[in-house]
């Protein structure tokens, strides 16, 4: 059963993953944009816990990118949303 928090969290996870899917971004930029202290919307923390994002070091800089699991989740969610749009 979906909860209001999970109903909000999935679209935000998709937004984060889509934002990162174009190219890796500096860790500091990701933290500025996505870290939150709100316990009800832990988007960054949830993405990490699910293994959707990974931090890598590129030329001495901490960078964040989408993992294969994150790409699969995003693809599945986009498919579910597209199908739901046609049913409405």
PyMOL Python script that loads the backbone (N, CA, C, O; Angstrom):
from pymol import cmd

cmd.read_pdbstr("""\
ATOM      1  N   UNK A   1       0.841  -1.182   0.000  1.00  0.00           N
ATOM      2  CA  UNK A   1       0.000   0.000   0.000  1.00  0.00           C
ATOM      3  C   UNK A   1       0.882   1.239   0.000  1.00  0.00           C
ATOM      4  O   UNK A   1       1.810   1.344   0.801  1.00  0.00           O
ATOM      5  N   UNK A   2       0.601   2.156  -0.876  1.00  0.00           N
ATOM      6  CA  UNK A   2       1.380   3.387  -0.966  1.00  0.00           C
ATOM      7  C   UNK A   2       0.977   4.337   0.149  1.00  0.00           C
ATOM      8  O   UNK A   2      -0.185   4.395   0.552  1.00  0.00           O
ATOM      9  N   UNK A   3       1.937   5.062   0.626  1.00  0.00           N
ATOM     10  CA  UNK A   3       1.682   6.077   1.641  1.00  0.00           C
ATOM     11  C   UNK A   3       1.869   7.445   1.007  1.00  0.00           C
ATOM     12  O   UNK A   3       2.511   7.550  -0.039  1.00  0.00           O
ATOM     13  N   UNK A   4       1.322   8.501   1.615  1.00  0.00           N
ATOM     14  CA  UNK A   4       1.533   9.833   1.047  1.00  0.00           C
ATOM     15  C   UNK A   4       3.006  10.171   0.863  1.00  0.00           C
ATOM     16  O   UNK A   4       3.373  10.800  -0.129  1.00  0.00           O
ATOM     17  N   UNK A   5       3.855   9.764   1.801  1.00  0.00           N
ATOM     18  CA  UNK A   5       5.289  10.037   1.672  1.00  0.00           C
ATOM     19  C   UNK A   5       5.878   9.305   0.475  1.00  0.00           C
ATOM     20  O   UNK A   5       6.674   9.878  -0.269  1.00  0.00           O
ATOM     21  N   UNK A   6       5.493   8.031   0.277  1.00  0.00           N
ATOM     22  CA  UNK A   6       6.037   7.283  -0.855  1.00  0.00           C
ATOM     23  C   UNK A   6       5.476   7.815  -2.163  1.00  0.00           C
ATOM     24  O   UNK A   6       6.167   7.799  -3.181  1.00  0.00           O
ATOM     25  N   UNK A   7       4.217   8.293  -2.153  1.00  0.00           N
ATOM     26  CA  UNK A   7       3.628   8.899  -3.346  1.00  0.00           C
ATOM     27  C   UNK A   7       4.412  10.133  -3.772  1.00  0.00           C
ATOM     28  O   UNK A   7       4.539  10.408  -4.965  1.00  0.00           O
ATOM     29  N   UNK A   8       4.932  10.868  -2.817  1.00  0.00           N
ATOM     30  CA  UNK A   8       5.727  12.064  -3.092  1.00  0.00           C
ATOM     31  C   UNK A   8       7.159  11.697  -3.413  1.00  0.00           C
ATOM     32  O   UNK A   8       7.785  12.336  -4.259  1.00  0.00           O
ATOM     33  N   UNK A   9       7.684  10.692  -2.764  1.00  0.00           N
ATOM     34  CA  UNK A   9       9.093  10.345  -2.886  1.00  0.00           C
ATOM     35  C   UNK A   9       9.449   9.786  -4.264  1.00  0.00           C
ATOM     36  O   UNK A   9      10.492  10.142  -4.812  1.00  0.00           O
ATOM     37  N   UNK A  10       8.624   8.934  -4.829  1.00  0.00           N
ATOM     38  CA  UNK A  10       8.949   8.316  -6.122  1.00  0.00           C
ATOM     39  C   UNK A  10       9.128   9.364  -7.221  1.00  0.00           C
ATOM     40  O   UNK A  10      10.122   9.306  -7.944  1.00  0.00           O
ATOM     41  N   UNK A  11       8.214  10.313  -7.378  1.00  0.00           N
ATOM     42  CA  UNK A  11       8.454  11.340  -8.413  1.00  0.00           C
ATOM     43  C   UNK A  11       9.715  12.164  -8.152  1.00  0.00           C
ATOM     44  O   UNK A  11      10.407  12.552  -9.094  1.00  0.00           O
ATOM     45  N   UNK A  12      10.012  12.429  -6.901  1.00  0.00           N
ATOM     46  CA  UNK A  12      11.227  13.178  -6.588  1.00  0.00           C
ATOM     47  C   UNK A  12      12.479  12.350  -6.875  1.00  0.00           C
ATOM     48  O   UNK A  12      13.482  12.883  -7.351  1.00  0.00           O
ATOM     49  N   UNK A  13      12.423  11.058  -6.589  1.00  0.00           N
ATOM     50  CA  UNK A  13      13.541  10.180  -6.951  1.00  0.00           C
ATOM     51  C   UNK A  13      13.751  10.209  -8.459  1.00  0.00           C
ATOM     52  O   UNK A  13      14.884  10.284  -8.935  1.00  0.00           O
ATOM     53  N   UNK A  14      12.664  10.148  -9.199  1.00  0.00           N
ATOM     54  CA  UNK A  14      12.759  10.201 -10.663  1.00  0.00           C
ATOM     55  C   UNK A  14      13.362  11.529 -11.119  1.00  0.00           C
ATOM     56  O   UNK A  14      14.173  11.552 -12.044  1.00  0.00           O
ATOM     57  N   UNK A  15      12.977  12.624 -10.483  1.00  0.00           N
ATOM     58  CA  UNK A  15      13.546  13.929 -10.830  1.00  0.00           C
ATOM     59  C   UNK A  15      15.047  13.954 -10.584  1.00  0.00           C
ATOM     60  O   UNK A  15      15.810  14.425 -11.427  1.00  0.00           O
ATOM     61  N   UNK A  16      15.469  13.451  -9.433  1.00  0.00           N
ATOM     62  CA  UNK A  16      16.895  13.409  -9.111  1.00  0.00           C
ATOM     63  C   UNK A  16      17.653  12.555 -10.122  1.00  0.00           C
ATOM     64  O   UNK A  16      18.686  12.975 -10.642  1.00  0.00           O
ATOM     65  N   UNK A  17      17.146  11.372 -10.395  1.00  0.00           N
ATOM     66  CA  UNK A  17      17.831  10.473 -11.316  1.00  0.00           C
ATOM     67  C   UNK A  17      17.859  11.026 -12.737  1.00  0.00           C
ATOM     68  O   UNK A  17      18.864  10.886 -13.435  1.00  0.00           O
ATOM     69  N   UNK A  18      16.781  11.644 -13.165  1.00  0.00           N
ATOM     70  CA  UNK A  18      16.757  12.246 -14.502  1.00  0.00           C
ATOM     71  C   UNK A  18      17.766  13.388 -14.576  1.00  0.00           C
ATOM     72  O   UNK A  18      18.462  13.536 -15.581  1.00  0.00           O
ATOM     73  N   UNK A  19      17.850  14.184 -13.534  1.00  0.00           N
ATOM     74  CA  UNK A  19      18.797  15.307 -13.472  1.00  0.00           C
ATOM     75  C   UNK A  19      20.240  14.796 -13.563  1.00  0.00           C
ATOM     76  O   UNK A  19      21.083  15.405 -14.222  1.00  0.00           O
ATOM     77  N   UNK A  20      20.510  13.684 -12.902  1.00  0.00           N
ATOM     78  CA  UNK A  20      21.857  13.118 -12.911  1.00  0.00           C
ATOM     79  C   UNK A  20      22.142  12.274 -14.149  1.00  0.00           C
ATOM     80  O   UNK A  20      23.305  12.026 -14.468  1.00  0.00           O
ATOM     81  N   UNK A  21      21.111  11.832 -14.845  1.00  0.00           N
ATOM     82  CA  UNK A  21      21.325  10.882 -15.933  1.00  0.00           C
ATOM     83  C   UNK A  21      22.014  11.496 -17.144  1.00  0.00           C
ATOM     84  O   UNK A  21      22.597  10.773 -17.953  1.00  0.00           O
ATOM     85  N   UNK A  22      21.958  12.799 -17.281  1.00  0.00           N
ATOM     86  CA  UNK A  22      22.593  13.455 -18.431  1.00  0.00           C
ATOM     87  C   UNK A  22      24.109  13.453 -18.314  1.00  0.00           C
ATOM     88  O   UNK A  22      24.815  13.268 -19.305  1.00  0.00           O
ATOM     89  N   UNK A  23      24.601  13.656 -17.113  1.00  0.00           N
ATOM     90  CA  UNK A  23      26.041  13.587 -16.851  1.00  0.00           C
ATOM     91  C   UNK A  23      26.270  13.622 -15.343  1.00  0.00           C
ATOM     92  O   UNK A  23      25.438  14.117 -14.582  1.00  0.00           O
ATOM     93  N   UNK A  24      27.422  13.084 -14.930  1.00  0.00           N
ATOM     94  CA  UNK A  24      27.778  13.140 -13.515  1.00  0.00           C
ATOM     95  C   UNK A  24      27.893  14.601 -13.097  1.00  0.00           C
ATOM     96  O   UNK A  24      28.262  15.465 -13.893  1.00  0.00           O
ATOM     97  N   UNK A  25      27.571  14.856 -11.839  1.00  0.00           N
ATOM     98  CA  UNK A  25      27.634  16.225 -11.315  1.00  0.00           C
ATOM     99  C   UNK A  25      28.513  16.241 -10.068  1.00  0.00           C
ATOM    100  O   UNK A  25      28.627  15.239  -9.363  1.00  0.00           O
ATOM    101  N   UNK A  26      29.125  17.382  -9.809  1.00  0.00           N
ATOM    102  CA  UNK A  26      29.944  17.490  -8.592  1.00  0.00           C
ATOM    103  C   UNK A  26      29.098  17.221  -7.348  1.00  0.00           C
ATOM    104  O   UNK A  26      27.944  17.638  -7.257  1.00  0.00           O
ATOM    105  N   UNK A  27      29.695  16.523  -6.407  1.00  0.00           N
ATOM    106  CA  UNK A  27      29.009  16.160  -5.164  1.00  0.00           C
ATOM    107  C   UNK A  27      28.454  17.397  -4.462  1.00  0.00           C
ATOM    108  O   UNK A  27      27.320  17.374  -3.983  1.00  0.00           O
ATOM    109  N   UNK A  28      29.230  18.466  -4.395  1.00  0.00           N
ATOM    110  CA  UNK A  28      28.780  19.684  -3.718  1.00  0.00           C
ATOM    111  C   UNK A  28      27.524  20.257  -4.379  1.00  0.00           C
ATOM    112  O   UNK A  28      26.622  20.735  -3.691  1.00  0.00           O
ATOM    113  N   UNK A  29      27.468  20.208  -5.699  1.00  0.00           N
ATOM    114  CA  UNK A  29      26.289  20.695  -6.423  1.00  0.00           C
ATOM    115  C   UNK A  29      25.066  19.839  -6.103  1.00  0.00           C
ATOM    116  O   UNK A  29      23.968  20.359  -5.903  1.00  0.00           O
ATOM    117  N   UNK A  30      25.266  18.531  -6.058  1.00  0.00           N
ATOM    118  CA  UNK A  30      24.164  17.618  -5.738  1.00  0.00           C
ATOM    119  C   UNK A  30      23.667  17.873  -4.318  1.00  0.00           C
ATOM    120  O   UNK A  30      22.461  17.898  -4.076  1.00  0.00           O
ATOM    121  N   UNK A  31      24.582  18.059  -3.392  1.00  0.00           N
ATOM    122  CA  UNK A  31      24.182  18.310  -2.008  1.00  0.00           C
ATOM    123  C   UNK A  31      23.436  19.632  -1.878  1.00  0.00           C
ATOM    124  O   UNK A  31      22.460  19.725  -1.133  1.00  0.00           O
ATOM    125  N   UNK A  32      23.884  20.639  -2.588  1.00  0.00           N
ATOM    126  CA  UNK A  32      23.184  21.929  -2.549  1.00  0.00           C
ATOM    127  C   UNK A  32      21.759  21.800  -3.067  1.00  0.00           C
ATOM    128  O   UNK A  32      20.843  22.437  -2.546  1.00  0.00           O
ATOM    129  N   UNK A  33      21.578  20.989  -4.074  1.00  0.00           N
ATOM    130  CA  UNK A  33      20.274  20.872  -4.710  1.00  0.00           C
ATOM    131  C   UNK A  33      19.348  19.858  -4.042  1.00  0.00           C
ATOM    132  O   UNK A  33      18.133  20.059  -4.035  1.00  0.00           O
ATOM    133  N   UNK A  34      19.891  18.771  -3.477  1.00  0.00           N
ATOM    134  CA  UNK A  34      19.033  17.656  -3.075  1.00  0.00           C
ATOM    135  C   UNK A  34      19.069  17.250  -1.620  1.00  0.00           C
ATOM    136  O   UNK A  34      18.179  16.521  -1.182  1.00  0.00           O
ATOM    137  N   UNK A  35      20.034  17.673  -0.861  1.00  0.00           N
ATOM    138  CA  UNK A  35      20.060  17.271   0.552  1.00  0.00           C
ATOM    139  C   UNK A  35      18.946  18.001   1.290  1.00  0.00           C
ATOM    140  O   UNK A  35      18.669  19.169   1.017  1.00  0.00           O
ATOM    141  N   UNK A  36      18.324  17.318   2.207  1.00  0.00           N
ATOM    142  CA  UNK A  36      17.252  17.931   2.990  1.00  0.00           C
ATOM    143  C   UNK A  36      17.346  17.458   4.429  1.00  0.00           C
ATOM    144  O   UNK A  36      17.852  16.373   4.715  1.00  0.00           O
ATOM    145  N   UNK A  37      16.855  18.282   5.314  1.00  0.00           N
ATOM    146  CA  UNK A  37      16.787  17.864   6.709  1.00  0.00           C
ATOM    147  C   UNK A  37      15.367  17.423   7.061  1.00  0.00           C
ATOM    148  O   UNK A  37      15.080  17.096   8.213  1.00  0.00           O
ATOM    149  N   UNK A  38      14.483  17.416   6.068  1.00  0.00           N
ATOM    150  CA  UNK A  38      13.105  17.000   6.300  1.00  0.00           C
ATOM    151  C   UNK A  38      13.030  15.478   6.340  1.00  0.00           C
ATOM    152  O   UNK A  38      13.323  14.825   5.338  1.00  0.00           O
ATOM    153  N   UNK A  39      12.647  14.902   7.466  1.00  0.00           N
ATOM    154  CA  UNK A  39      12.603  13.443   7.561  1.00  0.00           C
ATOM    155  C   UNK A  39      11.507  12.814   6.708  1.00  0.00           C
ATOM    156  O   UNK A  39      11.514  11.599   6.510  1.00  0.00           O
ATOM    157  N   UNK A  40      10.584  13.592   6.207  1.00  0.00           N
ATOM    158  CA  UNK A  40       9.505  13.041   5.391  1.00  0.00           C
ATOM    159  C   UNK A  40       9.860  12.968   3.916  1.00  0.00           C
ATOM    160  O   UNK A  40       9.201  12.250   3.164  1.00  0.00           O
ATOM    161  N   UNK A  41      10.874  13.686   3.485  1.00  0.00           N
ATOM    162  CA  UNK A  41      11.263  13.683   2.082  1.00  0.00           C
ATOM    163  C   UNK A  41      12.767  13.448   1.935  1.00  0.00           C
ATOM    164  O   UNK A  41      13.490  14.331   1.473  1.00  0.00           O
ATOM    165  N   UNK A  42      13.230  12.282   2.318  1.00  0.00           N
ATOM    166  CA  UNK A  42      14.674  11.996   2.269  1.00  0.00           C
ATOM    167  C   UNK A  42      15.123  11.509   0.888  1.00  0.00           C
ATOM    168  O   UNK A  42      15.575  10.372   0.750  1.00  0.00           O
ATOM    169  N   UNK A  43      15.001  12.364  -0.131  1.00  0.00           N
ATOM    170  CA  UNK A  43      15.259  11.943  -1.502  1.00  0.00           C
ATOM    171  C   UNK A  43      16.691  11.457  -1.685  1.00  0.00           C
ATOM    172  O   UNK A  43      16.914  10.353  -2.184  1.00  0.00           O
ATOM    173  N   UNK A  44      17.656  12.270  -1.287  1.00  0.00           N
ATOM    174  CA  UNK A  44      19.067  11.904  -1.447  1.00  0.00           C
ATOM    175  C   UNK A  44      19.370  10.631  -0.668  1.00  0.00           C
ATOM    176  O   UNK A  44      20.019   9.723  -1.187  1.00  0.00           O
ATOM    177  N   UNK A  45      18.906  10.563   0.569  1.00  0.00           N
ATOM    178  CA  UNK A  45      19.168   9.408   1.413  1.00  0.00           C
ATOM    179  C   UNK A  45      18.527   8.153   0.828  1.00  0.00           C
ATOM    180  O   UNK A  45      19.134   7.082   0.832  1.00  0.00           O
ATOM    181  N   UNK A  46      17.311   8.285   0.330  1.00  0.00           N
ATOM    182  CA  UNK A  46      16.608   7.141  -0.258  1.00  0.00           C
ATOM    183  C   UNK A  46      17.319   6.654  -1.519  1.00  0.00           C
ATOM    184  O   UNK A  46      17.461   5.450  -1.732  1.00  0.00           O
ATOM    185  N   UNK A  47      17.760   7.588  -2.347  1.00  0.00           N
ATOM    186  CA  UNK A  47      18.481   7.215  -3.569  1.00  0.00           C
ATOM    187  C   UNK A  47      19.759   6.453  -3.225  1.00  0.00           C
ATOM    188  O   UNK A  47      20.113   5.490  -3.905  1.00  0.00           O
ATOM    189  N   UNK A  48      20.445   6.882  -2.176  1.00  0.00           N
ATOM    190  CA  UNK A  48      21.644   6.177  -1.730  1.00  0.00           C
ATOM    191  C   UNK A  48      21.306   4.804  -1.176  1.00  0.00           C
ATOM    192  O   UNK A  48      21.947   3.814  -1.529  1.00  0.00           O
ATOM    193  N   UNK A  49      20.299   4.740  -0.307  1.00  0.00           N
ATOM    194  CA  UNK A  49      19.917   3.465   0.307  1.00  0.00           C
ATOM    195  C   UNK A  49      19.509   2.427  -0.732  1.00  0.00           C
ATOM    196  O   UNK A  49      19.780   1.238  -0.567  1.00  0.00           O
ATOM    197  N   UNK A  50      18.865   2.874  -1.788  1.00  0.00           N
ATOM    198  CA  UNK A  50      18.416   1.951  -2.834  1.00  0.00           C
ATOM    199  C   UNK A  50      19.513   1.642  -3.852  1.00  0.00           C
ATOM    200  O   UNK A  50      19.318   0.815  -4.743  1.00  0.00           O
ATOM    201  N   UNK A  51      20.658   2.297  -3.723  1.00  0.00           N
ATOM    202  CA  UNK A  51      21.763   2.050  -4.644  1.00  0.00           C
ATOM    203  C   UNK A  51      21.553   2.680  -6.012  1.00  0.00           C
ATOM    204  O   UNK A  51      22.096   2.204  -7.009  1.00  0.00           O
ATOM    205  N   UNK A  52      20.763   3.755  -6.064  1.00  0.00           N
ATOM    206  CA  UNK A  52      20.463   4.416  -7.334  1.00  0.00           C
ATOM    207  C   UNK A  52      21.534   5.414  -7.757  1.00  0.00           C
ATOM    208  O   UNK A  52      21.624   5.766  -8.933  1.00  0.00           O
ATOM    209  N   UNK A  53      22.339   5.868  -6.813  1.00  0.00           N
ATOM    210  CA  UNK A  53      23.394   6.836  -7.105  1.00  0.00           C
ATOM    211  C   UNK A  53      24.704   6.350  -6.508  1.00  0.00           C
ATOM    212  O   UNK A  53      24.724   5.571  -5.555  1.00  0.00           O
ATOM    213  N   UNK A  54      25.789   6.825  -7.087  1.00  0.00           N
ATOM    214  CA  UNK A  54      27.117   6.465  -6.572  1.00  0.00           C
ATOM    215  C   UNK A  54      28.018   7.679  -6.662  1.00  0.00           C
ATOM    216  O   UNK A  54      27.922   8.477  -7.593  1.00  0.00           O
ATOM    217  N   UNK A  55      28.892   7.805  -5.680  1.00  0.00           N
ATOM    218  CA  UNK A  55      29.893   8.873  -5.696  1.00  0.00           C
ATOM    219  C   UNK A  55      31.199   8.283  -6.183  1.00  0.00           C
ATOM    220  O   UNK A  55      31.659   7.254  -5.687  1.00  0.00           O
ATOM    221  N   UNK A  56      31.783   8.945  -7.157  1.00  0.00           N
ATOM    222  CA  UNK A  56      33.054   8.516  -7.731  1.00  0.00           C
ATOM    223  C   UNK A  56      34.027   9.681  -7.703  1.00  0.00           C
ATOM    224  O   UNK A  56      33.631  10.845  -7.632  1.00  0.00           O
ATOM    225  N   UNK A  57      35.294   9.347  -7.760  1.00  0.00           N
ATOM    226  CA  UNK A  57      36.322  10.381  -7.831  1.00  0.00           C
ATOM    227  C   UNK A  57      36.822  10.456  -9.263  1.00  0.00           C
ATOM    228  O   UNK A  57      37.310   9.468  -9.812  1.00  0.00           O
ATOM    229  N   UNK A  58      36.698  11.638  -9.870  1.00  0.00           N
ATOM    230  CA  UNK A  58      37.158  11.864 -11.231  1.00  0.00           C
ATOM    231  C   UNK A  58      38.104  13.057 -11.207  1.00  0.00           C
ATOM    232  O   UNK A  58      37.708  14.173 -10.870  1.00  0.00           O
ATOM    233  N   UNK A  59      39.355  12.809 -11.568  1.00  0.00           N
ATOM    234  CA  UNK A  59      40.382  13.859 -11.560  1.00  0.00           C
ATOM    235  C   UNK A  59      40.438  14.591 -10.223  1.00  0.00           C
ATOM    236  O   UNK A  59      40.597  15.811 -10.181  1.00  0.00           O
ATOM    237  N   UNK A  60      40.305  13.843  -9.137  1.00  0.00           N
ATOM    238  CA  UNK A  60      40.407  14.418  -7.802  1.00  0.00           C
ATOM    239  C   UNK A  60      39.148  15.107  -7.309  1.00  0.00           C
ATOM    240  O   UNK A  60      39.156  15.704  -6.233  1.00  0.00           O
ATOM    241  N   UNK A  61      38.067  15.036  -8.075  1.00  0.00           N
ATOM    242  CA  UNK A  61      36.806  15.673  -7.680  1.00  0.00           C
ATOM    243  C   UNK A  61      35.752  14.612  -7.388  1.00  0.00           C
ATOM    244  O   UNK A  61      35.604  13.642  -8.132  1.00  0.00           O
ATOM    245  N   UNK A  62      35.025  14.811  -6.294  1.00  0.00           N
ATOM    246  CA  UNK A  62      33.927  13.904  -5.965  1.00  0.00           C
ATOM    247  C   UNK A  62      32.766  14.204  -6.903  1.00  0.00           C
ATOM    248  O   UNK A  62      32.274  15.331  -6.959  1.00  0.00           O
ATOM    249  N   UNK A  63      32.334  13.181  -7.640  1.00  0.00           N
ATOM    250  CA  UNK A  63      31.251  13.321  -8.603  1.00  0.00           C
ATOM    251  C   UNK A  63      30.160  12.307  -8.267  1.00  0.00           C
ATOM    252  O   UNK A  63      30.438  11.243  -7.715  1.00  0.00           O
ATOM    253  N   UNK A  64      28.935  12.644  -8.602  1.00  0.00           N
ATOM    254  CA  UNK A  64      27.797  11.758  -8.348  1.00  0.00           C
ATOM    255  C   UNK A  64      27.163  11.393  -9.679  1.00  0.00           C
ATOM    256  O   UNK A  64      26.963  12.246 -10.544  1.00  0.00           O
ATOM    257  N   UNK A  65      26.851  10.112  -9.831  1.00  0.00           N
ATOM    258  CA  UNK A  65      26.216   9.638 -11.042  1.00  0.00           C
ATOM    259  C   UNK A  65      25.156   8.601 -10.727  1.00  0.00           C
ATOM    260  O   UNK A  65      25.043   8.128  -9.596  1.00  0.00           O
ATOM    261  N   UNK A  66      24.397   8.263 -11.725  1.00  0.00           N
ATOM    262  CA  UNK A  66      23.329   7.266 -11.598  1.00  0.00           C
ATOM    263  C   UNK A  66      23.924   5.881 -11.825  1.00  0.00           C
ATOM    264  O   UNK A  66      24.707   5.678 -12.752  1.00  0.00           O
ATOM    265  N   UNK A  67      23.549   4.939 -10.977  1.00  0.00           N
ATOM    266  CA  UNK A  67      23.980   3.556 -11.139  1.00  0.00           C
ATOM    267  C   UNK A  67      23.057   2.846 -12.132  1.00  0.00           C
ATOM    268  O   UNK A  67      22.037   3.393 -12.553  1.00  0.00           O
ATOM    269  N   UNK A  68      23.429   1.641 -12.489  1.00  0.00           N
ATOM    270  CA  UNK A  68      22.569   0.852 -13.378  1.00  0.00           C
ATOM    271  C   UNK A  68      21.217   0.600 -12.718  1.00  0.00           C
ATOM    272  O   UNK A  68      20.188   0.611 -13.394  1.00  0.00           O
ATOM    273  N   UNK A  69      21.209   0.376 -11.410  1.00  0.00           N
ATOM    274  CA  UNK A  69      19.943   0.178 -10.694  1.00  0.00           C
ATOM    275  C   UNK A  69      19.083   1.437 -10.770  1.00  0.00           C
ATOM    276  O   UNK A  69      17.863   1.349 -10.910  1.00  0.00           O
ATOM    277  N   UNK A  70      19.707   2.594 -10.679  1.00  0.00           N
ATOM    278  CA  UNK A  70      18.978   3.858 -10.788  1.00  0.00           C
ATOM    279  C   UNK A  70      18.411   4.059 -12.178  1.00  0.00           C
ATOM    280  O   UNK A  70      17.281   4.523 -12.330  1.00  0.00           O
ATOM    281  N   UNK A  71      19.193   3.712 -13.202  1.00  0.00           N
ATOM    282  CA  UNK A  71      18.710   3.841 -14.581  1.00  0.00           C
ATOM    283  C   UNK A  71      17.519   2.904 -14.830  1.00  0.00           C
ATOM    284  O   UNK A  71      16.555   3.283 -15.496  1.00  0.00           O
ATOM    285  N   UNK A  72      17.591   1.695 -14.297  1.00  0.00           N
ATOM    286  CA  UNK A  72      16.497   0.742 -14.450  1.00  0.00           C
ATOM    287  C   UNK A  72      15.237   1.243 -13.746  1.00  0.00           C
ATOM    288  O   UNK A  72      14.142   1.172 -14.303  1.00  0.00           O
ATOM    289  N   UNK A  73      15.391   1.746 -12.527  1.00  0.00           N
ATOM    290  CA  UNK A  73      14.257   2.291 -11.777  1.00  0.00           C
ATOM    291  C   UNK A  73      13.618   3.436 -12.547  1.00  0.00           C
ATOM    292  O   UNK A  73      12.395   3.488 -12.676  1.00  0.00           O
ATOM    293  N   UNK A  74      14.430   4.353 -13.060  1.00  0.00           N
ATOM    294  CA  UNK A  74      13.920   5.496 -13.803  1.00  0.00           C
ATOM    295  C   UNK A  74      13.176   5.039 -15.054  1.00  0.00           C
ATOM    296  O   UNK A  74      12.098   5.547 -15.365  1.00  0.00           O
ATOM    297  N   UNK A  75      13.751   4.091 -15.757  1.00  0.00           N
ATOM    298  CA  UNK A  75      13.104   3.566 -16.967  1.00  0.00           C
ATOM    299  C   UNK A  75      11.761   2.919 -16.630  1.00  0.00           C
ATOM    300  O   UNK A  75      10.772   3.136 -17.331  1.00  0.00           O
ATOM    301  N   UNK A  76      11.724   2.129 -15.564  1.00  0.00           N
ATOM    302  CA  UNK A  76      10.483   1.475 -15.159  1.00  0.00           C
ATOM    303  C   UNK A  76       9.432   2.493 -14.738  1.00  0.00           C
ATOM    304  O   UNK A  76       8.268   2.375 -15.119  1.00  0.00           O
ATOM    305  N   UNK A  77       9.829   3.484 -13.961  1.00  0.00           N
ATOM    306  CA  UNK A  77       8.881   4.490 -13.491  1.00  0.00           C
ATOM    307  C   UNK A  77       8.357   5.338 -14.637  1.00  0.00           C
ATOM    308  O   UNK A  77       7.180   5.698 -14.654  1.00  0.00           O
ATOM    309  N   UNK A  78       9.206   5.657 -15.579  1.00  0.00           N
ATOM    310  CA  UNK A  78       8.749   6.426 -16.746  1.00  0.00           C
ATOM    311  C   UNK A  78       7.735   5.612 -17.544  1.00  0.00           C
ATOM    312  O   UNK A  78       6.759   6.162 -18.054  1.00  0.00           O
ATOM    313  N   UNK A  79       7.964   4.310 -17.652  1.00  0.00           N
ATOM    314  CA  UNK A  79       7.024   3.447 -18.351  1.00  0.00           C
ATOM    315  C   UNK A  79       5.695   3.359 -17.636  1.00  0.00           C
ATOM    316  O   UNK A  79       4.641   3.389 -18.271  1.00  0.00           O
ATOM    317  N   UNK A  80       5.734   3.251 -16.315  1.00  0.00           N
ATOM    318  CA  UNK A  80       4.511   3.174 -15.519  1.00  0.00           C
ATOM    319  C   UNK A  80       3.734   4.480 -15.650  1.00  0.00           C
ATOM    320  O   UNK A  80       2.516   4.468 -15.828  1.00  0.00           O
ATOM    321  N   UNK A  81       4.443   5.607 -15.560  1.00  0.00           N
ATOM    322  CA  UNK A  81       3.770   6.903 -15.660  1.00  0.00           C
ATOM    323  C   UNK A  81       3.168   7.101 -17.040  1.00  0.00           C
ATOM    324  O   UNK A  81       2.051   7.603 -17.162  1.00  0.00           O
ATOM    325  N   UNK A  82       3.894   6.714 -18.080  1.00  0.00           N
ATOM    326  CA  UNK A  82       3.377   6.874 -19.433  1.00  0.00           C
ATOM    327  C   UNK A  82       2.117   6.052 -19.633  1.00  0.00           C
ATOM    328  O   UNK A  82       1.149   6.536 -20.220  1.00  0.00           O
ATOM    329  N   UNK A  83       2.115   4.819 -19.155  1.00  0.00           N
ATOM    330  CA  UNK A  83       0.948   3.960 -19.281  1.00  0.00           C
ATOM    331  C   UNK A  83      -0.225   4.529 -18.495  1.00  0.00           C
ATOM    332  O   UNK A  83      -1.365   4.494 -18.958  1.00  0.00           O
ATOM    333  N   UNK A  84       0.055   5.051 -17.309  1.00  0.00           N
ATOM    334  CA  UNK A  84      -1.013   5.637 -16.483  1.00  0.00           C
ATOM    335  C   UNK A  84      -1.601   6.875 -17.152  1.00  0.00           C
ATOM    336  O   UNK A  84      -2.799   7.129 -17.028  1.00  0.00           O
ATOM    337  N   UNK A  85      -0.788   7.641 -17.851  1.00  0.00           N
ATOM    338  CA  UNK A  85      -1.274   8.826 -18.563  1.00  0.00           C
ATOM    339  C   UNK A  85      -2.271   8.440 -19.656  1.00  0.00           C
ATOM    340  O   UNK A  85      -3.252   9.147 -19.886  1.00  0.00           O
ATOM    341  N   UNK A  86      -2.019   7.325 -20.321  1.00  0.00           N
ATOM    342  CA  UNK A  86      -2.911   6.893 -21.394  1.00  0.00           C
ATOM    343  C   UNK A  86      -4.217   6.335 -20.846  1.00  0.00           C
ATOM    344  O   UNK A  86      -5.250   6.403 -21.512  1.00  0.00           O
ATOM    345  N   UNK A  87      -4.175   5.782 -19.635  1.00  0.00           N
ATOM    346  CA  UNK A  87      -5.372   5.194 -19.041  1.00  0.00           C
ATOM    347  C   UNK A  87      -6.309   6.263 -18.483  1.00  0.00           C
ATOM    348  O   UNK A  87      -7.514   6.038 -18.370  1.00  0.00           O
ATOM    349  N   UNK A  88      -5.765   7.404 -18.140  1.00  0.00           N
ATOM    350  CA  UNK A  88      -6.571   8.462 -17.506  1.00  0.00           C
ATOM    351  C   UNK A  88      -7.554   9.092 -18.459  1.00  0.00           C
ATOM    352  O   UNK A  88      -8.299   9.993 -18.072  1.00  0.00           O
TER     353      UNK A  88
END
""", "prot")
cmd.dss("prot")
cmd.show_as("cartoon", "prot")
cmd.util.cbc("prot")
cmd.orient("prot")
